[in-house]
Amino acid sequence: PVPEARTGLLFVKTTLTFDGKPADVRTGEVFADLPRVRKDFPFAVGERAQAMDEKRYLTPCRMSVYRSLGVNQLRFWDAGNTPFYRQMHRYGFDENFSVYDARIGTKRFTDEFLNPYAKTKDRRYLRRSPCLHDAEYRRGLDAKIRRKLDLVAPFCPITCDCGDENTLTRWDTAFDFCFGPDTLRAMRTWLRETYGTLEALNAAWGTSFADWDAVTPDTTEEARARRQKTGRRSYAAWADHRRFMELTFCETIERVGKILNKELPGVTLDMSGTQPPNGWTGMDMWLVSKSVDEPAAYDSSLLGEMVRSFGRPFVKPWCGYGGGPVDMKRRLWTGAFNYLDYGISFWENFNFLMPDYTLPSTVKLLKRELVDLQSGGARLLRSLEGTPDVLLHYSQASVHLAQIEERYGELMAEQERWIKRFALTGKTFRYVAYAELEDGELDRTAAKILVLPHSAAMSEKEVAAVLRFRARGGEVFGDAESGLFDEHCVIRSASPLAGKVRTDNDLGPTFKDGYRPFYLRPRGIRNALPRQRSVSTQAVFRSDRRLSRFRSPFSRYRRRERS
């Protein structure tokens, strides 16, 4: 037995004696089986750029500065059991290893897929490589992930990463992956289960396929040309393909999570650089939230609110990137108020430490702010989340419709506009997903307001749930096209919600601006009410029975009683 380890890597010296005299001496490294305890406020640093050119004898100095700053987690962009990883393990930080990466490099994506397809419109350039349905790729993927997990298991990682900026294409590029034969076979099986008969599929798609083996979806260009030719706003032959690829991408991420849970129980799954749901990325934030434990999204108000709303409490958004003091503080407190129970991931980009390993002014400011959050502020904020006043509809089918009609920017702007309206009227909110509506969430919620921001594509179950909500006294806000399309982006003869939703011209007293809130300023939390002086963050946390409202720079006000 040995005392509790103070470091993750121990050096053991063993002496073999014979007749009281040393006969052999051996030394070796032993990994300590450290407990995986998630910190109250994780502060992760991407460990790559600074370490590449660093002399080994300087690493302890840098780790000491990290610890004094409040860093408690290191992100590694690969998985391995090399001298470098063992060296870093000695310092006792929580560790995050990347075990899966489905990205296609920018140059390869451009040279092998994007440019050739733009010139030829040949569908063979729409065959993704690797194809996520290729049986050989899947077997190799499972084996590769298990090998990586075997390598990192001795390090007792707190979390493992399923890639950085992973999407079906390259970032959020609009590209119609995948038309590979394995994908099309799998999609035809899914279409059989969805439509039941070939006649039903042909009716929805506006096609005349003679057998299932001939069924092929539209590309983006073909879907828009079909509308020009027929004059009918129906896009099922394209939208079903995008939906199937989202299911495929999210199923792959879920597959990684299942292997992780089996091989390393208790280790959470992280996704770094989470991309927006735009129809081509493969991202459906509702599905992603069910597969990923700790999304590390970029600083986006909408994306962050989606992650928070769908029950992922461990959000570590990225910051850094050479930002100035005001930008750093805005990002930090935006995350604190938007995500409540969260941490941050810092991309140091050579601006985290000065060449002499002292802290630049930006990071010194960050250190002061972290003291509040890591010494109880994060726990306090976490305890204050209550029942939302408003539910904001998240419709992946409406994302598809907006993209094919080139109105995606309008959809996102409409959601931003509603979120700002909630802020100005002191209402808390959360997103409610299409699947939650179908599952009866509106029958269980205490919220009295539902907003459908350009939710033009809705299933029959969603529409029925909205009508039940309205019948029991709930207020529903939308527009003239709410529910005009079904979930396959096929237009209905008329919207079943026509005349049953209130619009911008009929807001009434529900969204009346009735108070002046707290604003988050670079010098702390300042009370915007007249004749009251500014107060510091710590003062607000320590005040007794203080009734206050907070606003992040992006959107949300909260009415909280401090005690």
SEPA-437782 format. One record per residue (C-alpha): residue in one letter; y, x, z; residue number from 0. Coordinates in steps of 0.25 Angstrom, whole numbers, padded with zeros to 4 digits. Layout:
# residues N
<node "A"; <Y; X; Z>; NUM> ...
END
This chain:
# residues 563
<node "P"; <0000; 0000; 0000>; 0> <node "V"; <0014; 0005; -0003>; 1> <node "P"; <0027; -0001; 0002>; 2> <node "E"; <0035; -0011; -0007>; 3> <node "A"; <0039; -0004; -0019>; 4> <node "R"; <0054; -0001; -0021>; 5> <node "T"; <0052; 0002; -0036>; 6> <node "G"; <0044; -0003; -0047>; 7> <node "L"; <0037; 0010; -0050>; 8> <node "L"; <0031; 0019; -0040>; 9> <node "F"; <0027; 0034; -0041>; 10> <node "V"; <0014; 0036; -0033>; 11> <node "K"; <0009; 0050; -0029>; 12> <node "T"; <-0006; 0051; -0025>; 13> <node "T"; <-0012; 0063; -0019>; 14> <node "L"; <-0027; 0066; -0019>; 15> <node "T"; <-0032; 0074; -0007>; 16> <node "F"; <-0045; 0082; -0005>; 17> <node "D"; <-0048; 0088; 0008>; 18> <node "G"; <-0034; 0085; 0012>; 19> <node "K"; <-0028; 0093; 0000>; 20> <node "P"; <-0021; 0086; -0012>; 21> <node "A"; <-0030; 0087; -0024>; 22> <node "D"; <-0022; 0079; -0034>; 23> <node "V"; <-0009; 0072; -0034>; 24> <node "R"; <-0005; 0061; -0044>; 25> <node "T"; <0007; 0053; -0046>; 26> <node "G"; <0009; 0040; -0054>; 27> <node "E"; <0018; 0028; -0056>; 28> <node "V"; <0014; 0014; -0050>; 29> <node "F"; <0021; 0001; -0053>; 30> <node "A"; <0025; -0007; -0041>; 31> <node "D"; <0021; -0022; -0042>; 32> <node "L"; <0035; -0027; -0039>; 33> <node "P"; <0037; -0042; -0036>; 34> <node "R"; <0045; -0050; -0047>; 35> <node "V"; <0057; -0056; -0040>; 36> <node "R"; <0068; -0062; -0048>; 37> <node "K"; <0081; -0058; -0044>; 38> <node "D"; <0092; -0068; -0040>; 39> <node "F"; <0101; -0064; -0051>; 40> <node "P"; <0094; -0055; -0062>; 41> <node "F"; <0103; -0045; -0068>; 42> <node "A"; <0095; -0039; -0080>; 43> <node "V"; <0099; -0027; -0088>; 44> <node "G"; <0094; -0023; -0102>; 45> <node "E"; <0087; -0010; -0100>; 46> <node "R"; <0088; -0003; -0113>; 47> <node "A"; <0101; 0003; -0119>; 48> <node "Q"; <0105; 0011; -0107>; 49> <node "A"; <0091; 0016; -0104>; 50> <node "M"; <0088; 0022; -0118>; 51> <node "D"; <0097; 0034; -0117>; 52> <node "E"; <0097; 0036; -0102>; 53> <node "K"; <0092; 0048; -0095>; 54> <node "R"; <0081; 0044; -0085>; 55> <node "Y"; <0088; 0051; -0073>; 56> <node "L"; <0100; 0041; -0075>; 57> <node "T"; <0091; 0028; -0075>; 58> <node "P"; <0091; 0027; -0059>; 59> <node "C"; <0106; 0028; -0059>; 60> <node "R"; <0107; 0017; -0069>; 61> <node "M"; <0097; 0008; -0061>; 62> <node "S"; <0105; 0011; -0049>; 63> <node "V"; <0118; 0005; -0055>; 64> <node "Y"; <0110; -0007; -0061>; 65> <node "R"; <0105; -0010; -0047>; 66> <node "S"; <0119; -0009; -0041>; 67> <node "L"; <0124; -0018; -0052>; 68> <node "G"; <0114; -0029; -0049>; 69> <node "V"; <0104; -0027; -0060>; 70> <node "N"; <0090; -0031; -0056>; 71> <node "Q"; <0083; -0032; -0069>; 72> <node "L"; <0080; -0023; -0081>; 73> <node "R"; <0077; -0029; -0095>; 74> <node "F"; <0068; -0020; -0104>; 75> <node "W"; <0067; -0023; -0119>; 76> <node "D"; <0053; -0020; -0120>; 77> <node "A"; <0041; -0018; -0111>; 78> <node "G"; <0034; -0005; -0108>; 79> <node "N"; <0028; 0004; -0098>; 80> <node "T"; <0035; 0017; -0101>; 81> <node "P"; <0042; 0027; -0092>; 82> <node "F"; <0055; 0020; -0095>; 83> <node "Y"; <0050; 0007; -0090>; 84> <node "R"; <0044; 0013; -0078>; 85> <node "Q"; <0057; 0021; -0075>; 86> <node "M"; <0065; 0008; -0075>; 87> <node "H"; <0054; 0001; -0066>; 88> <node "R"; <0057; 0011; -0055>; 89> <node "Y"; <0070; 0004; -0052>; 90> <node "G"; <0065; -0009; -0048>; 91> <node "F"; <0073; -0019; -0057>; 92> <node "D"; <0066; -0031; -0062>; 93> <node "E"; <0062; -0029; -0076>; 94> <node "N"; <0061; -0037; -0089>; 95> <node "F"; <0053; -0033; -0101>; 96> <node "S"; <0053; -0038; -0115>; 97> <node "V"; <0039; -0042; -0119>; 98> <node "Y"; <0041; -0050; -0132>; 99> <node "D"; <0051; -0049; -0143>; 100> <node "A"; <0050; -0058; -0156>; 101> <node "R"; <0063; -0053; -0162>; 102> <node "I"; <0064; -0049; -0176>; 103> <node "G"; <0074; -0037; -0178>; 104> <node "T"; <0087; -0039; -0184>; 105> <node "K"; <0085; -0030; -0196>; 106> <node "R"; <0071; -0035; -0198>; 107> <node "F"; <0075; -0049; -0198>; 108> <node "T"; <0086; -0047; -0207>; 109> <node "D"; <0079; -0038; -0217>; 110> <node "E"; <0065; -0045; -0217>; 111> <node "F"; <0069; -0060; -0215>; 112> <node "L"; <0084; -0064; -0215>; 113> <node "N"; <0089; -0057; -0228>; 114> <node "P"; <0077; -0059; -0237>; 115> <node "Y"; <0076; -0073; -0234>; 116> <node "A"; <0091; -0075; -0236>; 117> <node "K"; <0089; -0069; -0250>; 118> <node "T"; <0076; -0075; -0254>; 119> <node "K"; <0074; -0088; -0246>; 120> <node "D"; <0059; -0084; -0246>; 121> <node "R"; <0052; -0090; -0234>; 122> <node "R"; <0043; -0078; -0232>; 123> <node "Y"; <0055; -0072; -0225>; 124> <node "L"; <0055; -0083; -0215>; 125> <node "R"; <0042; -0078; -0210>; 126> <node "R"; <0045; -0073; -0196>; 127> <node "S"; <0038; -0059; -0193>; 128> <node "P"; <0032; -0059; -0183>; 129> <node "C"; <0028; -0074; -0185>; 130> <node "L"; <0027; -0081; -0171>; 131> <node "H"; <0015; -0089; -0176>; 132> <node "D"; <0007; -0077; -0181>; 133> <node "A"; <-0006; -0076; -0173>; 134> <node "E"; <-0007; -0061; -0174>; 135> <node "Y"; <0007; -0060; -0169>; 136> <node "R"; <0005; -0069; -0157>; 137> <node "R"; <-0007; -0061; -0153>; 138> <node "G"; <0000; -0048; -0154>; 139> <node "L"; <0012; -0054; -0147>; 140> <node "D"; <0003; -0058; -0135>; 141> <node "A"; <-0003; -0045; -0134>; 142> <node "K"; <0010; -0037; -0135>; 143> <node "I"; <0016; -0046; -0124>; 144> <node "R"; <0004; -0043; -0115>; 145> <node "R"; <0005; -0028; -0118>; 146> <node "K"; <0020; -0028; -0114>; 147> <node "L"; <0017; -0036; -0101>; 148> <node "D"; <0006; -0026; -0097>; 149> <node "L"; <0016; -0015; -0099>; 150> <node "V"; <0027; -0022; -0090>; 151> <node "A"; <0018; -0028; -0080>; 152> <node "P"; <0019; -0016; -0070>; 153> <node "F"; <0034; -0017; -0070>; 154> <node "C"; <0033; -0031; -0064>; 155> <node "P"; <0044; -0037; -0073>; 156> <node "I"; <0052; -0049; -0068>; 157> <node "T"; <0053; -0054; -0083>; 158> <node "C"; <0049; -0051; -0097>; 159> <node "D"; <0057; -0053; -0109>; 160> <node "C"; <0052; -0061; -0122>; 161> <node "G"; <0062; -0053; -0131>; 162> <node "D"; <0077; -0052; -0133>; 163> <node "E"; <0084; -0061; -0143>; 164> <node "N"; <0071; -0066; -0147>; 165> <node "T"; <0072; -0077; -0158>; 166> <node "L"; <0064; -0081; -0171>; 167> <node "T"; <0074; -0074; -0180>; 168> <node "R"; <0084; -0064; -0176>; 169> <node "W"; <0093; -0069; -0165>; 170> <node "D"; <0098; -0083; -0169>; 171> <node "T"; <0098; -0080; -0184>; 172> <node "A"; <0095; -0093; -0193>; 173> <node "F"; <0082; -0090; -0200>; 174> <node "D"; <0070; -0099; -0202>; 175> <node "F"; <0058; -0091; -0196>; 176> <node "C"; <0047; -0093; -0197>; 177> <node "F"; <0040; -0098; -0210>; 178> <node "G"; <0027; -0089; -0208>; 179> <node "P"; <0014; -0095; -0211>; 180> <node "D"; <0009; -0095; -0197>; 181> <node "T"; <0022; -0102; -0192>; 182> <node "L"; <0021; -0113; -0203>; 183> <node "R"; <0006; -0116; -0199>; 184> <node "A"; <0010; -0117; -0185>; 185> <node "M"; <0022; -0126; -0188>; 186> <node "R"; <0014; -0135; -0197>; 187> <node "T"; <0005; -0137; -0185>; 188> <node "W"; <0017; -0140; -0176>; 189> <node "L"; <0022; -0150; -0187>; 190> <node "R"; <0009; -0157; -0187>; 191> <node "E"; <0010; -0159; -0172>; 192> <node "T"; <0025; -0163; -0173>; 193> <node "Y"; <0024; -0173; -0185>; 194> <node "G"; <0010; -0178; -0185>; 195> <node "T"; <0009; -0180; -0200>; 196> <node "L"; <0014; -0174; -0212>; 197> <node "E"; <0021; -0186; -0217>; 198> <node "A"; <0029; -0186; -0204>; 199> <node "L"; <0033; -0172; -0206>; 200> <node "N"; <0037; -0174; -0221>; 201> <node "A"; <0045; -0186; -0217>; 202> <node "A"; <0053; -0178; -0206>; 203> <node "W"; <0055; -0166; -0215>; 204> <node "G"; <0058; -0173; -0228>; 205> <node "T"; <0046; -0166; -0235>; 206> <node "S"; <0033; -0169; -0242>; 207> <node "F"; <0023; -0159; -0238>; 208> <node "A"; <0009; -0163; -0242>; 209> <node "D"; <0001; -0156; -0231>; 210> <node "W"; <0004; -0148; -0218>; 211> <node "D"; <0002; -0135; -0224>; 212> <node "A"; <0013; -0136; -0233>; 213> <node "V"; <0023; -0140; -0223>; 214> <node "T"; <0035; -0129; -0222>; 215> <node "P"; <0048; -0131; -0215>; 216> <node "D"; <0062; -0129; -0221>; 217> <node "T"; <0070; -0117; -0220>; 218> <node "T"; <0085; -0119; -0216>; 219> <node "E"; <0090; -0118; -0230>; 220> <node "E"; <0079; -0128; -0235>; 221> <node "A"; <0082; -0138; -0223>; 222> <node "R"; <0097; -0138; -0227>; 223> <node "A"; <0094; -0139; -0242>; 224> <node "R"; <0085; -0151; -0239>; 225> <node "R"; <0097; -0158; -0232>; 226> <node "Q"; <0106; -0155; -0244>; 227> <node "K"; <0095; -0161; -0253>; 228> <node "T"; <0092; -0174; -0245>; 229> <node "G"; <0104; -0176; -0237>; 230> <node "R"; <0096; -0179; -0225>; 231> <node "R"; <0099; -0171; -0212>; 232> <node "S"; <0084; -0169; -0208>; 233> <node "Y"; <0079; -0155; -0206>; 234> <node "A"; <0065; -0156; -0200>; 235> <node "A"; <0058; -0147; -0210>; 236> <node "W"; <0067; -0136; -0204>; 237> <node "A"; <0069; -0140; -0190>; 238> <node "D"; <0055; -0141; -0187>; 239> <node "H"; <0053; -0127; -0191>; 240> <node "R"; <0064; -0122; -0182>; 241> <node "R"; <0058; -0130; -0171>; 242> <node "F"; <0044; -0125; -0173>; 243> <node "M"; <0050; -0110; -0173>; 244> <node "E"; <0057; -0113; -0160>; 245> <node "L"; <0044; -0118; -0154>; 246> <node "T"; <0037; -0105; -0159>; 247> <node "F"; <0047; -0096; -0154>; 248> <node "C"; <0047; -0102; -0140>; 249> <node "E"; <0032; -0103; -0140>; 250> <node "T"; <0032; -0088; -0142>; 251> <node "I"; <0041; -0085; -0130>; 252> <node "E"; <0032; -0095; -0122>; 253> <node "R"; <0020; -0087; -0126>; 254> <node "V"; <0027; -0074; -0121>; 255> <node "G"; <0029; -0081; -0108>; 256> <node "K"; <0015; -0086; -0106>; 257> <node "I"; <0010; -0071; -0108>; 258> <node "L"; <0020; -0066; -0098>; 259> <node "N"; <0016; -0077; -0088>; 260> <node "K"; <0001; -0073; -0089>; 261> <node "E"; <0003; -0058; -0089>; 262> <node "L"; <0014; -0057; -0079>; 263> <node "P"; <0015; -0069; -0071>; 264> <node "G"; <0029; -0071; -0064>; 265> <node "V"; <0037; -0063; -0075>; 266> <node "T"; <0047; -0072; -0082>; 267> <node "L"; <0050; -0072; -0097>; 268> <node "D"; <0064; -0068; -0102>; 269> <node "M"; <0070; -0070; -0115>; 270> <node "S"; <0082; -0061; -0118>; 271> <node "G"; <0093; -0064; -0127>; 272> <node "T"; <0089; -0079; -0129>; 273> <node "Q"; <0094; -0084; -0142>; 274> <node "P"; <0101; -0098; -0145>; 275> <node "P"; <0092; -0110; -0150>; 276> <node "N"; <0097; -0111; -0164>; 277> <node "G"; <0085; -0116; -0172>; 278> <node "W"; <0081; -0102; -0178>; 279> <node "T"; <0080; -0093; -0165>; 280> <node "G"; <0068; -0100; -0160>; 281> <node "M"; <0075; -0103; -0147>; 282> <node "D"; <0074; -0117; -0141>; 283> <node "M"; <0080; -0115; -0127>; 284> <node "W"; <0072; -0126; -0121>; 285> <node "L"; <0059; -0120; -0126>; 286> <node "V"; <0064; -0106; -0122>; 287> <node "S"; <0067; -0110; -0108>; 288> <node "K"; <0053; -0115; -0106>; 289> <node "S"; <0047; -0101; -0110>; 290> <node "V"; <0057; -0091; -0105>; 291> <node "D"; <0060; -0089; -0090>; 292> <node "E"; <0073; -0080; -0091>; 293> <node "P"; <0081; -0082; -0104>; 294> <node "A"; <0091; -0071; -0105>; 295> <node "A"; <0101; -0078; -0115>; 296> <node "Y"; <0114; -0073; -0120>; 297> <node "D"; <0127; -0078; -0115>; 298> <node "S"; <0127; -0091; -0121>; 299> <node "S"; <0131; -0104; -0114>; 300> <node "L"; <0123; -0113; -0121>; 301> <node "L"; <0110; -0104; -0121>; 302> <node "G"; <0112; -0102; -0106>; 303> <node "E"; <0114; -0116; -0103>; 304> <node "M"; <0101; -0120; -0111>; 305> <node "V"; <0093; -0109; -0103>; 306> <node "R"; <0098; -0114; -0090>; 307> <node "S"; <0096; -0129; -0093>; 308> <node "F"; <0082; -0127; -0097>; 309> <node "G"; <0077; -0121; -0084>; 310> <node "R"; <0078; -0106; -0086>; 311> <node "P"; <0084; -0101; -0073>; 312> <node "F"; <0083; -0086; -0076>; 313> <node "V"; <0093; -0084; -0086>; 314> <node "K"; <0098; -0070; -0089>; 315> <node "P"; <0109; -0070; -0099>; 316> <node "W"; <0113; -0057; -0106>; 317> <node "C"; <0127; -0051; -0103>; 318> <node "G"; <0133; -0037; -0105>; 319> <node "Y"; <0134; -0032; -0119>; 320> <node "G"; <0147; -0025; -0116>; 321> <node "G"; <0154; -0037; -0111>; 322> <node "G"; <0167; -0035; -0103>; 323> <node "P"; <0169; -0039; -0088>; 324> <node "V"; <0174; -0054; -0091>; 325> <node "D"; <0162; -0056; -0101>; 326> <node "M"; <0152; -0051; -0091>; 327> <node "K"; <0157; -0059; -0080>; 328> <node "R"; <0158; -0072; -0089>; 329> <node "R"; <0143; -0069; -0093>; 330> <node "L"; <0138; -0067; -0079>; 331> <node "W"; <0145; -0079; -0073>; 332> <node "T"; <0142; -0088; -0085>; 333> <node "G"; <0127; -0085; -0083>; 334> <node "A"; <0128; -0087; -0068>; 335> <node "F"; <0134; -0101; -0069>; 336> <node "N"; <0126; -0105; -0081>; 337> <node "Y"; <0113; -0101; -0077>; 338> <node "L"; <0113; -0101; -0062>; 339> <node "D"; <0100; -0093; -0059>; 340> <node "Y"; <0101; -0082; -0069>; 341> <node "G"; <0104; -0067; -0071>; 342> <node "I"; <0110; -0058; -0082>; 343> <node "S"; <0104; -0049; -0092>; 344> <node "F"; <0114; -0037; -0095>; 345> <node "W"; <0114; -0030; -0108>; 346> <node "E"; <0121; -0017; -0104>; 347> <node "N"; <0124; -0012; -0118>; 348> <node "F"; <0129; 0001; -0112>; 349> <node "N"; <0140; -0006; -0104>; 350> <node "F"; <0132; -0008; -0091>; 351> <node "L"; <0134; 0006; -0086>; 352> <node "M"; <0144; 0017; -0089>; 353> <node "P"; <0139; 0030; -0094>; 354> <node "D"; <0140; 0036; -0080>; 355> <node "Y"; <0132; 0024; -0075>; 356> <node "T"; <0144; 0017; -0068>; 357> <node "L"; <0147; 0002; -0070>; 358> <node "P"; <0157; -0002; -0081>; 359> <node "S"; <0168; -0012; -0076>; 360> <node "T"; <0160; -0024; -0083>; 361> <node "V"; <0147; -0021; -0075>; 362> <node "K"; <0155; -0019; -0062>; 363> <node "L"; <0160; -0033; -0063>; 364> <node "L"; <0146; -0038; -0066>; 365> <node "K"; <0142; -0032; -0054>; 366> <node "R"; <0152; -0039; -0045>; 367> <node "E"; <0148; -0052; -0051>; 368> <node "L"; <0133; -0050; -0049>; 369> <node "V"; <0135; -0048; -0035>; 370> <node "D"; <0138; -0063; -0033>; 371> <node "L"; <0126; -0068; -0042>; 372> <node "Q"; <0116; -0058; -0036>; 373> <node "S"; <0120; -0061; -0022>; 374> <node "G"; <0118; -0076; -0022>; 375> <node "G"; <0127; -0081; -0032>; 376> <node "A"; <0116; -0084; -0042>; 377> <node "R"; <0108; -0091; -0032>; 378> <node "L"; <0120; -0100; -0028>; 379> <node "L"; <0122; -0104; -0043>; 380> <node "R"; <0107; -0106; -0045>; 381> <node "S"; <0107; -0116; -0033>; 382> <node "L"; <0118; -0125; -0039>; 383> <node "E"; <0112; -0130; -0052>; 384> <node "G"; <0111; -0145; -0051>; 385> <node "T"; <0108; -0157; -0060>; 386> <node "P"; <0116; -0157; -0073>; 387> <node "D"; <0127; -0167; -0076>; 388> <node "V"; <0124; -0167; -0091>; 389> <node "L"; <0112; -0164; -0100>; 390> <node "L"; <0115; -0157; -0113>; 391> <node "H"; <0104; -0159; -0124>; 392> <node "Y"; <0097; -0147; -0130>; 393> <node "S"; <0091; -0150; -0143>; 394> <node "Q"; <0084; -0140; -0151>; 395> <node "A"; <0082; -0150; -0163>; 396> <node "S"; <0097; -0151; -0163>; 397> <node "V"; <0099; -0136; -0164>; 398> <node "H"; <0090; -0136; -0176>; 399> <node "L"; <0098; -0148; -0182>; 400> <node "A"; <0111; -0141; -0180>; 401> <node "Q"; <0106; -0128; -0186>; 402> <node "I"; <0101; -0134; -0199>; 403> <node "E"; <0114; -0141; -0200>; 404> <node "E"; <0122; -0129; -0197>; 405> <node "R"; <0128; -0135; -0184>; 406> <node "Y"; <0122; -0127; -0174>; 407> <node "G"; <0136; -0122; -0169>; 408> <node "E"; <0141; -0136; -0167>; 409> <node "L"; <0128; -0139; -0159>; 410> <node "M"; <0131; -0127; -0150>; 411> <node "A"; <0146; -0130; -0149>; 412> <node "E"; <0143; -0144; -0145>; 413> <node "Q"; <0134; -0140; -0133>; 414> <node "E"; <0145; -0130; -0129>; 415> <node "R"; <0156; -0141; -0130>; 416> <node "W"; <0147; -0150; -0121>; 417> <node "I"; <0145; -0139; -0111>; 418> <node "K"; <0160; -0136; -0110>; 419> <node "R"; <0162; -0151; -0108>; 420> <node "F"; <0152; -0151; -0096>; 421> <node "A"; <0160; -0140; -0090>; 422> <node "L"; <0173; -0147; -0092>; 423> <node "T"; <0168; -0159; -0085>; 424> <node "G"; <0160; -0152; -0074>; 425> <node "K"; <0146; -0156; -0078>; 426> <node "T"; <0134; -0148; -0077>; 427> <node "F"; <0124; -0149; -0088>; 428> <node "R"; <0111; -0143; -0093>; 429> <node "Y"; <0104; -0144; -0107>; 430> <node "V"; <0093; -0154; -0108>; 431> <node "A"; <0083; -0150; -0119>; 432> <node "Y"; <0077; -0159; -0130>; 433> <node "A"; <0063; -0158; -0123>; 434> <node "E"; <0069; -0162; -0109>; 435> <node "L"; <0074; -0174; -0116>; 436> <node "E"; <0061; -0178; -0122>; 437> <node "D"; <0054; -0175; -0108>; 438> <node "G"; <0063; -0185; -0101>; 439> <node "E"; <0073; -0176; -0094>; 440> <node "L"; <0084; -0186; -0096>; 441> <node "D"; <0076; -0196; -0088>; 442> <node "R"; <0076; -0187; -0076>; 443> <node "T"; <0089; -0180; -0076>; 444> <node "A"; <0101; -0184; -0067>; 445> <node "A"; <0111; -0180; -0078>; 446> <node "K"; <0119; -0192; -0083>; 447> <node "I"; <0124; -0185; -0096>; 448> <node "L"; <0117; -0180; -0109>; 449> <node "V"; <0124; -0173; -0120>; 450> <node "L"; <0118; -0172; -0134>; 451> <node "P"; <0126; -0160; -0140>; 452> <node "H"; <0123; -0162; -0155>; 453> <node "S"; <0109; -0166; -0152>; 454> <node "A"; <0106; -0172; -0165>; 455> <node "A"; <0091; -0169; -0166>; 456> <node "M"; <0083; -0176; -0155>; 457> <node "S"; <0069; -0181; -0154>; 458> <node "E"; <0066; -0196; -0151>; 459> <node "K"; <0062; -0192; -0136>; 460> <node "E"; <0075; -0186; -0134>; 461> <node "V"; <0083; -0198; -0140>; 462> <node "A"; <0075; -0207; -0131>; 463> <node "A"; <0078; -0199; -0119>; 464> <node "V"; <0093; -0199; -0122>; 465> <node "L"; <0092; -0214; -0123>; 466> <node "R"; <0085; -0216; -0110>; 467> <node "F"; <0095; -0207; -0103>; 468> <node "R"; <0107; -0215; -0109>; 469> <node "A"; <0100; -0228; -0105>; 470> <node "R"; <0100; -0224; -0090>; 471> <node "G"; <0115; -0221; -0090>; 472> <node "G"; <0116; -0207; -0095>; 473> <node "E"; <0127; -0202; -0104>; 474> <node "V"; <0123; -0196; -0118>; 475> <node "F"; <0133; -0188; -0126>; 476> <node "G"; <0131; -0184; -0140>; 477> <node "D"; <0136; -0186; -0154>; 478> <node "A"; <0133; -0195; -0166>; 479> <node "E"; <0121; -0187; -0171>; 480> <node "S"; <0114; -0186; -0157>; 481> <node "G"; <0099; -0189; -0160>; 482> <node "L"; <0102; -0191; -0175>; 483> <node "F"; <0090; -0181; -0178>; 484> <node "D"; <0076; -0180; -0173>; 485> <node "E"; <0070; -0167; -0167>; 486> <node "H"; <0066; -0163; -0181>; 487> <node "C"; <0080; -0164; -0186>; 488> <node "V"; <0077; -0176; -0194>; 489> <node "I"; <0088; -0186; -0195>; 490> <node "R"; <0086; -0200; -0189>; 491> <node "S"; <0092; -0212; -0196>; 492> <node "A"; <0101; -0214; -0184>; 493> <node "S"; <0103; -0207; -0171>; 494> <node "P"; <0096; -0215; -0159>; 495> <node "L"; <0107; -0210; -0150>; 496> <node "A"; <0119; -0216; -0159>; 497> <node "G"; <0128; -0223; -0150>; 498> <node "K"; <0121; -0219; -0138>; 499> <node "V"; <0128; -0206; -0135>; 500> <node "R"; <0143; -0203; -0132>; 501> <node "T"; <0151; -0193; -0140>; 502> <node "D"; <0163; -0184; -0138>; 503> <node "N"; <0172; -0196; -0140>; 504> <node "D"; <0165; -0204; -0128>; 505> <node "L"; <0164; -0194; -0117>; 506> <node "G"; <0171; -0203; -0107>; 507> <node "P"; <0173; -0198; -0093>; 508> <node "T"; <0159; -0191; -0093>; 509> <node "F"; <0165; -0178; -0098>; 510> <node "K"; <0179; -0179; -0092>; 511> <node "D"; <0185; -0165; -0088>; 512> <node "G"; <0188; -0168; -0073>; 513> <node "Y"; <0190; -0154; -0066>; 514> <node "R"; <0194; -0140; -0067>; 515> <node "P"; <0182; -0131; -0064>; 516> <node "F"; <0180; -0117; -0059>; 517> <node "Y"; <0181; -0106; -0070>; 518> <node "L"; <0174; -0093; -0071>; 519> <node "R"; <0184; -0082; -0072>; 520> <node "P"; <0182; -0067; -0074>; 521> <node "R"; <0187; -0065; -0059>; 522> <node "G"; <0177; -0074; -0053>; 523> <node "I"; <0176; -0089; -0051>; 524> <node "R"; <0190; -0095; -0051>; 525> <node "N"; <0193; -0109; -0046>; 526> <node "A"; <0201; -0117; -0057>; 527> <node "L"; <0206; -0128; -0048>; 528> <node "P"; <0221; -0127; -0045>; 529> <node "R"; <0226; -0119; -0033>; 530> <node "Q"; <0213; -0112; -0030>; 531> <node "R"; <0212; -0098; -0030>; 532> <node "S"; <0201; -0090; -0037>; 533> <node "V"; <0188; -0088; -0030>; 534> <node "S"; <0177; -0077; -0031>; 535> <node "T"; <0163; -0080; -0034>; 536> <node "Q"; <0158; -0076; -0020>; 537> <node "A"; <0169; -0085; -0014>; 538> <node "V"; <0163; -0097; -0022>; 539> <node "F"; <0149; -0093; -0018>; 540> <node "R"; <0153; -0092; -0003>; 541> <node "S"; <0162; -0105; -0002>; 542> <node "D"; <0157; -0116; 0006>; 543> <node "R"; <0156; -0130; -0001>; 544> <node "R"; <0165; -0126; -0012>; 545> <node "L"; <0165; -0136; -0024>; 546> <node "S"; <0167; -0128; -0037>; 547> <node "R"; <0165; -0129; -0051>; 548> <node "F"; <0161; -0117; -0060>; 549> <node "R"; <0162; -0115; -0075>; 550> <node "S"; <0156; -0104; -0083>; 551> <node "P"; <0164; -0098; -0095>; 552> <node "F"; <0155; -0106; -0104>; 553> <node "S"; <0153; -0120; -0098>; 554> <node "R"; <0148; -0125; -0086>; 555> <node "Y"; <0155; -0130; -0073>; 556> <node "R"; <0148; -0132; -0061>; 557> <node "R"; <0151; -0140; -0049>; 558> <node "R"; <0145; -0133; -0037>; 559> <node "E"; <0146; -0135; -0022>; 560> <node "R"; <0146; -0121; -0015>; 561> <node "S"; <0140; -0120; -0001>; 562> 
END
